[in-house]
Amino acid sequence: MCTTTIVWFRQDLRLDDHPALAAAARRGRVVPLFVWAPEEEGDWPPGAASRWWLHHSLHALAERLRARGLDLIVRRGPTPDTIRNVARAVGAGAVHWNRRYEPAIIARDQQLKKALREDGIEAESFNGSLLAEPWQVQTKEGTPYQVFTPFWKTCLSSGLGTALLETPSLEAADRQAPSLSIDELELLPRFDWASGMRTAWTPGEAGAVAALNRFLDEAAIHYKDGRDRPDHAWTSRLSPHLHWGEISIRRVWAAVDEQHAKARPALAESLRKFLSELGWREFAHHLLYHFPHTPRRPLREAYEAFPWRQNASDLQAWKRGRTGYPLVDAGMRELWATGWMHNRVRMVAASFLVKHLVIPWQLGAGWFWDTLVDADLANNTLGWQWTAGCGADAAPYFRIFNPIAQGERFDPEGAYVRRWVPELAALPAKHIHSPWTAPEAILKQANVRLGSTYPQPIVEHAFARSRALEALQGVTKG
């Protein structure tokens, strides 16, 4: 008997290797549905950059479905009522979806599954986002991991190979339900500040596949030693595509693993390193699942008493890339322009906020959440708690990135700074990461007027380091 199944799309905006869709296609007719309900996301509704990406990714998904004879139904929430109404309209006997792992979403989905089953509708969720479910990996004592290396060793030893699911043949339902247009969700900004993102990204499944192929063809050979270089395109830039599920983590793993198996030693080492970085994504979701309080509160309880400063002007200078430290400012301006920042620079910029300025990491996490196209609650939380020293496997308290030294090491010719801080472009590499050290004649020749065309440092590095160490020592000894 051919049955009709609703496939509820969320952060899995693809047709390839889509467990919920594949299972629905095996059952019979498929009704694809997307429900916009940001009020159900708890403290973390999608930020402005995420909404921009979602708008374009939904259009790309709708086009792929239309090419296969299906229309994407788009509705506003509340989600439980919406899904039940659509199920009645189309005569669906089942609802399938791929799981998410944010605390508010887990609670909502559990309630939804119960309600659907009470209605006599089958409700089934699948793993479409991770290599291993968070509850599948645990220590010998049966507890969650808090250190990456043993976590990843356990993952690898337990096996991560899973058969990939090709895009299935799809049959449309006999009955249809009305739909909003994607544009009616009003995801795009009213004031168009997204031109830089349009230039930098191609949301959608095709864009994700192109990004993976570019990485394997051009950047992978450089990844092991070059992933920390923001002046080169030597990273994968897959993070937003993975977050929105435009390509599955299993598909990426399989493609990289296949290349690794036949690669020469230098490339094999780079690919092995990249696979371990995918492991950090798994670790982030493992931590969020087991410690759901961490998006707002530190994992290490001692840090609840950290003596943070509340300084609105310093926070604003950091957000706008006006700290007077070129590498930090370049990163923050890249973020504002493109919705993305190179990972090495993310660490430096985050460290500057929490350790140089002693401003709460939660404020930085909130800014990244609103401005990143790859804003992911698990990854964002892990990154900020790692930098602040208050999370799992965190940076030791005495690790305080020197933004000058980091720039000189990872942007040695200043190409990254010149791109994003063009008012410093004429400075020689010797001074571009610390323009206040340049002789007056060189500043004049480069048309740099400190305090006018480019700010003086808002805090002196040695003083900031000393202040942070004193505060951090007090917490760690307490």
C-alpha positions as CSV (number, residue, x, y, z in Angstrom):
1,M,0.0,0.0,0.0
2,C,1.4,3.4,-1.0
3,T,1.4,5.9,1.9
4,T,2.0,9.6,2.1
5,T,4.8,10.9,4.4
6,I,5.6,14.5,5.3
7,V,9.4,15.2,5.3
8,W,10.0,18.1,7.6
9,F,13.1,19.9,6.4
10,R,15.1,21.9,9.0
11,Q,18.9,22.1,8.9
12,D,19.1,19.4,6.3
13,L,18.4,21.4,3.1
14,R,19.4,18.8,0.6
15,L,18.2,15.7,-1.2
16,D,21.4,13.6,-1.2
17,D,22.2,11.3,1.7
18,H,19.0,12.5,3.5
19,P,17.9,9.7,5.8
20,A,14.4,11.1,6.5
21,L,13.7,11.7,2.8
22,A,15.1,8.3,1.7
23,A,12.9,6.5,4.3
24,A,9.8,8.5,3.2
25,A,10.5,7.7,-0.5
26,R,10.6,4.0,0.3
27,R,7.2,4.3,1.9
28,G,5.5,6.0,-1.0
29,R,4.5,9.6,-1.7
30,V,6.4,12.5,-0.2
31,V,5.2,15.9,1.0
32,P,8.2,18.2,1.7
33,L,7.5,20.8,4.4
34,F,9.4,23.7,6.0
35,V,8.1,25.5,9.0
36,W,9.5,28.9,10.1
37,A,9.1,29.2,13.9
38,P,12.1,31.1,15.3
39,E,10.2,31.7,18.6
40,E,10.6,28.0,19.3
41,E,14.4,28.1,19.3
42,G,14.7,29.3,22.9
43,D,17.3,31.9,23.4
44,W,18.9,31.3,20.0
45,P,16.6,32.1,17.1
46,P,18.5,32.4,13.8
47,G,20.5,35.6,13.6
48,A,20.4,38.1,10.7
49,A,23.2,36.4,8.6
50,S,21.7,33.0,9.2
51,R,18.3,34.2,8.0
52,W,19.9,35.6,4.8
53,W,21.5,32.2,4.2
54,L,18.3,30.3,4.9
55,H,16.4,32.4,2.4
56,H,18.7,31.5,-0.4
57,S,19.1,27.9,0.7
58,L,15.3,27.4,0.8
59,H,15.0,28.7,-2.8
60,A,17.7,26.3,-3.9
61,L,16.0,23.4,-2.2
62,A,12.6,24.3,-3.7
63,E,14.2,24.4,-7.2
64,R,15.7,20.9,-6.7
65,L,12.4,19.5,-5.5
66,R,10.5,21.2,-8.3
67,A,12.8,19.6,-10.8
68,R,11.6,16.2,-9.4
69,G,7.9,17.1,-9.5
70,L,7.4,18.2,-5.9
71,D,6.5,21.5,-4.3
72,L,8.1,22.6,-1.0
73,I,5.3,23.6,1.4
74,V,6.3,26.7,3.4
75,R,4.5,27.6,6.5
76,R,4.9,29.7,9.7
77,G,4.6,28.1,13.1
78,P,3.6,27.1,15.7
79,T,5.2,23.9,14.5
80,P,3.0,21.2,16.2
81,D,-0.2,22.7,14.9
82,T,1.2,23.4,11.5
83,I,2.5,19.8,10.9
84,R,-0.8,18.3,12.2
85,N,-2.8,20.6,9.9
86,V,-0.7,19.8,6.8
87,A,-0.9,16.1,7.7
88,R,-4.7,16.2,7.7
89,A,-4.8,18.2,4.4
90,V,-2.6,15.8,2.5
91,G,-3.7,12.6,4.2
92,A,-0.2,11.9,5.5
93,G,0.2,8.8,7.7
94,A,3.7,9.6,8.8
95,V,6.1,12.5,9.5
96,H,9.9,12.1,9.1
97,W,12.6,14.5,10.1
98,N,16.3,14.5,10.8
99,R,17.4,15.2,14.4
100,R,18.7,18.4,15.8
101,Y,20.6,18.6,19.2
102,E,19.9,22.1,20.7
103,P,18.2,21.9,24.1
104,A,15.1,23.8,23.1
105,I,14.7,21.9,19.9
106,I,15.0,18.5,21.6
107,A,12.3,19.4,24.0
108,R,10.0,20.7,21.3
109,D,10.6,17.6,19.0
110,Q,9.9,15.2,21.8
111,Q,6.5,16.8,22.5
112,L,5.7,16.9,18.8
113,K,6.5,13.2,18.4
114,K,4.2,12.4,21.3
115,A,1.4,14.5,19.9
116,L,1.6,13.0,16.4
117,R,1.5,9.5,17.7
118,E,-1.5,10.3,19.8
119,D,-3.1,11.4,16.5
120,G,-2.3,8.1,15.0
121,I,0.4,9.5,12.8
122,E,3.7,7.7,12.7
123,A,6.6,10.0,13.7
124,E,10.2,9.0,13.1
125,S,13.4,10.9,13.4
126,F,16.8,10.1,11.9
127,N,20.5,11.0,12.2
128,G,21.2,13.2,9.3
129,S,23.7,15.5,10.8
130,L,26.5,13.7,12.7
131,L,28.9,10.8,12.2
132,A,28.0,9.5,15.7
133,E,25.0,10.3,17.9
134,P,26.0,12.1,21.2
135,W,24.7,9.3,23.3
136,Q,26.6,6.6,21.4
137,V,30.0,7.8,22.6
138,Q,31.0,7.6,26.3
139,T,33.9,7.0,28.6
140,K,34.5,3.6,30.2
141,E,32.7,4.9,33.2
142,G,29.6,5.7,31.1
143,T,30.0,9.4,31.3
144,P,30.3,12.1,28.6
145,Y,33.8,13.0,27.3
146,Q,35.2,16.5,28.2
147,V,38.5,16.1,26.4
148,F,38.7,15.8,22.7
149,T,41.6,13.4,22.1
150,P,40.1,10.4,23.9
151,F,36.6,11.3,22.6
152,W,37.9,11.1,19.0
153,K,39.9,8.0,19.6
154,T,36.7,6.3,20.8
155,C,34.8,7.5,17.8
156,L,37.4,6.2,15.4
157,S,37.7,2.9,17.1
158,S,34.0,2.3,17.1
159,G,33.8,2.9,13.4
160,L,32.3,5.9,11.5
161,G,31.5,4.2,8.2
162,T,27.9,4.5,7.1
163,A,26.4,3.6,3.8
164,L,25.6,6.8,1.9
165,L,22.1,7.3,0.6
166,E,21.7,8.5,-3.0
167,T,19.0,11.0,-3.9
168,P,15.8,8.9,-4.2
169,S,13.2,8.9,-6.8
170,L,10.3,11.0,-5.5
171,E,6.5,10.6,-6.0
172,A,4.3,13.6,-5.2
173,A,1.2,13.2,-3.1
174,D,-2.3,13.2,-4.6
175,R,-3.5,15.9,-2.3
176,Q,-1.8,19.3,-1.9
177,A,-1.8,21.9,0.9
178,P,-1.5,25.7,0.5
179,S,1.9,27.3,1.0
180,L,3.4,30.6,1.6
181,S,6.1,31.8,-0.7
182,I,9.6,31.8,0.7
183,D,9.7,35.6,0.3
184,E,6.7,35.9,2.6
185,L,8.9,34.7,5.5
186,E,10.8,38.0,5.2
187,L,14.1,36.5,6.0
188,L,16.1,39.0,4.0
189,P,17.2,42.3,5.6
190,R,15.1,45.3,4.8
191,F,18.3,47.3,4.4
192,D,20.5,45.4,1.9
193,W,23.8,45.0,3.8
194,A,24.4,41.5,2.3
195,S,26.3,42.4,-0.9
196,G,29.5,41.0,0.5
197,M,27.8,37.7,1.4
198,R,26.3,37.4,-2.1
199,T,29.8,37.7,-3.5
200,A,31.4,35.3,-1.1
201,W,28.8,32.4,-1.0
202,T,26.6,30.2,-3.0
203,P,24.0,28.8,-0.6
204,G,22.4,25.5,-1.5
205,E,23.3,21.9,-2.3
206,A,25.1,22.7,-5.5
207,G,27.1,25.4,-3.8
208,A,28.1,22.9,-1.0
209,V,29.3,20.3,-3.6
210,A,31.3,22.9,-5.4
211,A,32.9,24.0,-2.1
212,L,33.9,20.4,-1.3
213,N,35.3,19.9,-4.8
214,R,37.3,23.2,-4.6
215,F,38.8,22.2,-1.3
216,L,39.8,18.7,-2.5
217,D,41.2,20.0,-5.8
218,E,42.9,23.2,-4.7
219,A,43.2,23.7,-1.0
220,A,43.5,20.3,0.7
221,I,47.2,19.9,-0.2
222,H,48.0,23.0,1.9
223,Y,45.6,22.3,4.8
224,K,47.9,20.7,7.4
225,D,50.3,23.6,7.5
226,G,48.2,26.3,5.8
227,R,44.9,26.1,7.6
228,D,46.1,28.8,10.0
229,R,46.9,31.3,7.2
230,P,44.1,33.8,6.7
231,D,46.0,35.3,3.8
232,H,45.4,32.2,1.7
233,A,42.2,30.3,0.7
234,W,43.5,27.0,2.3
235,T,40.5,26.1,4.3
236,S,37.3,24.2,3.2
237,R,34.7,27.0,3.8
238,L,32.2,24.1,4.3
239,S,31.0,25.2,7.7
240,P,27.8,27.0,6.6
241,H,27.0,24.3,4.2
242,L,27.4,21.7,6.9
243,H,25.4,23.7,9.4
244,W,22.4,24.1,7.0
245,G,22.8,20.5,6.0
246,E,23.3,21.3,2.3
247,I,25.8,18.5,2.3
248,S,25.9,15.7,4.8
249,I,28.9,15.1,7.1
250,R,28.9,11.5,5.9
251,R,29.3,12.7,2.3
252,V,32.1,15.0,3.2
253,W,33.8,12.2,5.2
254,A,33.5,9.7,2.4
255,A,34.9,12.0,-0.2
256,V,37.9,13.0,1.9
257,D,38.5,9.5,3.1
258,E,38.5,8.2,-0.5
259,Q,41.1,10.8,-1.4
260,H,43.1,10.0,1.7
261,A,43.3,6.3,0.8
262,K,45.0,7.0,-2.5
263,A,46.9,10.2,-1.7
264,R,50.6,10.8,-1.5
265,P,52.1,11.3,2.0
266,A,51.9,15.1,2.0
267,L,48.3,15.2,0.9
268,A,47.4,12.3,3.1
269,E,48.6,14.1,6.2
270,S,46.6,17.2,5.3
271,L,43.5,15.1,4.7
272,R,44.0,13.2,8.0
273,K,44.2,16.6,9.8
274,F,41.0,17.8,8.1
275,L,39.1,14.6,9.2
276,S,40.2,15.3,12.8
277,E,38.8,18.8,12.5
278,L,35.5,17.2,11.5
279,G,35.9,15.4,14.8
280,W,35.8,18.7,16.7
281,R,32.4,19.3,15.1
282,E,31.2,16.0,16.5
283,F,32.8,16.9,19.9
284,A,30.9,20.2,20.0
285,H,27.6,18.5,19.5
286,H,28.5,15.8,22.1
287,L,29.1,18.6,24.7
288,L,26.0,20.6,23.9
289,Y,23.8,17.5,24.2
290,H,25.3,16.4,27.5
291,F,25.8,19.9,29.0
292,P,22.8,21.9,27.7
293,H,23.4,24.9,30.0
294,T,26.7,25.8,28.3
295,P,25.5,28.3,25.7
296,R,24.9,30.7,28.6
297,R,26.9,29.4,31.5
298,P,30.5,28.1,31.8
299,L,31.1,24.3,32.0
300,R,33.7,24.9,34.7
301,E,31.6,26.3,37.6
302,A,34.5,28.3,39.1
303,Y,34.2,30.7,36.1
304,E,30.8,31.8,37.3
305,A,32.7,34.2,39.7
306,F,35.0,35.6,37.0
307,P,35.3,39.4,37.4
308,W,34.1,40.5,33.9
309,R,34.1,44.2,32.9
310,Q,31.0,45.8,31.4
311,N,32.3,48.3,28.9
312,A,30.0,49.2,26.0
313,S,32.5,51.4,24.1
314,D,35.1,48.7,24.1
315,L,32.6,46.1,23.0
316,Q,31.4,48.4,20.2
317,A,35.0,49.0,19.0
318,W,35.6,45.2,18.9
319,K,32.4,44.6,16.9
320,R,33.2,47.3,14.3
321,G,36.9,46.4,13.9
322,R,38.2,49.5,15.5
323,T,40.4,48.1,18.3
324,G,43.7,49.4,16.9
325,Y,45.0,45.9,16.5
326,P,45.0,45.2,12.7
327,L,44.6,41.4,12.8
328,V,41.6,41.6,15.2
329,D,40.1,44.5,13.2
330,A,40.6,42.6,9.9
331,G,38.8,39.6,11.2
332,M,35.9,41.6,12.6
333,R,35.5,43.5,9.3
334,E,35.7,40.3,7.3
335,L,32.9,38.9,9.5
336,W,30.7,42.0,9.0
337,A,31.2,42.0,5.2
338,T,31.0,38.3,4.5
339,G,29.3,36.6,7.4
340,W,32.4,34.5,8.0
341,M,35.8,34.7,9.6
342,H,38.9,32.6,9.3
343,N,39.2,30.2,12.2
344,R,42.7,31.3,13.4
345,V,41.4,34.9,13.4
346,R,38.3,33.9,15.2
347,M,40.5,32.6,18.0
348,V,42.5,35.7,18.1
349,A,39.5,38.0,18.0
350,A,37.7,36.0,20.7
351,S,40.7,36.0,22.9
352,F,41.1,39.7,22.5
353,L,37.5,40.3,23.7
354,V,37.6,38.0,26.8
355,K,41.2,38.5,27.8
356,H,42.5,41.9,26.6
357,L,39.1,43.6,27.2
358,V,37.8,41.2,29.9
359,I,34.3,41.4,28.4
360,P,32.0,38.4,29.0
361,W,32.4,35.7,26.4
362,Q,28.6,35.4,26.2
363,L,28.5,38.9,24.5
364,G,31.0,37.8,21.9
365,A,29.1,34.6,21.3
366,G,25.9,36.6,20.8
367,W,27.6,38.8,18.2
368,F,29.0,35.9,16.3
369,W,25.5,34.3,16.5
370,D,24.0,37.2,14.7
371,T,26.7,37.9,12.1
372,L,28.0,34.4,11.1
373,V,26.4,32.5,8.2
374,D,27.7,29.3,9.9
375,A,26.3,30.3,13.3
376,D,25.9,26.9,15.0
377,L,25.0,26.7,18.7
378,A,27.3,23.7,19.4
379,N,30.3,25.0,17.6
380,N,29.9,28.6,18.7
381,T,29.6,27.5,22.4
382,L,32.6,25.2,22.2
383,G,34.7,27.9,20.5
384,W,33.9,30.7,23.0
385,Q,34.2,28.5,26.1
386,W,37.5,27.1,24.8
387,T,38.9,30.6,24.3
388,A,37.6,31.8,27.7
389,G,39.1,28.8,29.4
390,C,35.9,27.8,31.0
391,G,34.8,24.9,28.8
392,A,35.8,21.3,27.9
393,D,39.3,20.8,26.8
394,A,39.7,24.6,27.1
395,A,42.8,26.7,26.4
396,P,44.8,27.0,29.6
397,Y,44.1,30.3,31.5
398,F,47.6,31.6,30.8
399,R,47.2,31.3,27.0
400,I,46.5,34.8,25.9
401,F,47.0,35.4,22.2
402,N,49.3,38.3,21.3
403,P,47.5,39.8,18.3
404,I,50.7,41.3,17.0
405,A,52.7,38.1,17.1
406,Q,49.7,36.1,15.7
407,G,49.6,38.6,12.7
408,E,53.3,38.4,12.1
409,R,53.3,34.6,12.1
410,F,50.1,33.8,10.2
411,D,49.8,36.9,7.9
412,P,53.5,37.6,7.5
413,E,53.2,39.9,4.4
414,G,50.1,41.6,5.7
415,A,47.9,40.5,2.8
416,Y,44.9,39.7,5.0
417,V,45.1,43.0,6.9
418,R,45.6,45.0,3.7
419,R,42.4,43.4,2.3
420,W,40.2,44.1,5.2
421,V,41.8,47.2,6.7
422,P,42.6,49.1,3.6
423,E,43.6,52.3,5.4
424,L,46.8,50.4,6.4
425,A,47.5,49.0,3.0
426,A,50.5,51.2,2.2
427,L,52.4,50.2,5.4
428,P,55.3,47.9,5.0
429,A,54.9,44.4,6.4
430,K,57.3,45.2,9.2
431,H,54.8,47.6,10.7
432,I,51.4,46.5,9.5
433,H,50.5,44.5,12.5
434,S,51.7,47.2,14.9
435,P,51.4,50.5,13.1
436,W,52.0,52.5,16.3
437,T,55.7,51.3,16.2
438,A,56.3,52.8,12.7
439,P,58.4,55.9,12.5
440,E,56.4,59.1,11.7
441,A,57.9,59.4,8.3
442,I,56.7,55.9,7.3
443,L,53.2,56.6,8.7
444,K,53.1,59.8,6.7
445,Q,54.2,58.1,3.5
446,A,51.5,55.5,4.0
447,N,48.9,58.2,4.7
448,V,48.2,56.7,8.1
449,R,47.2,59.1,10.9
450,L,46.9,57.2,14.1
451,G,43.9,58.3,16.1
452,S,42.3,59.7,12.9
453,T,42.4,57.4,9.9
454,Y,43.1,54.3,12.1
455,P,42.6,54.1,15.9
456,Q,45.3,53.8,18.5
457,P,45.2,50.5,20.4
458,I,42.3,50.7,22.9
459,V,44.4,48.8,25.4
460,E,48.1,48.1,25.7
461,H,49.0,44.5,25.3
462,A,51.3,44.0,28.2
463,F,48.9,45.7,30.6
464,A,46.0,43.7,29.2
465,R,47.9,40.4,29.6
466,S,48.8,41.2,33.2
467,R,45.3,42.2,34.1
468,A,43.8,39.0,32.6
469,L,46.3,36.8,34.2
470,E,45.6,38.3,37.6
471,A,41.9,37.7,37.2
472,L,42.3,34.2,35.7
473,Q,44.7,33.1,38.5
474,G,42.2,34.2,41.1
475,V,39.5,32.1,39.5
476,T,41.6,29.0,38.9
477,K,43.1,29.1,42.4
478,G,39.7,29.7,44.0
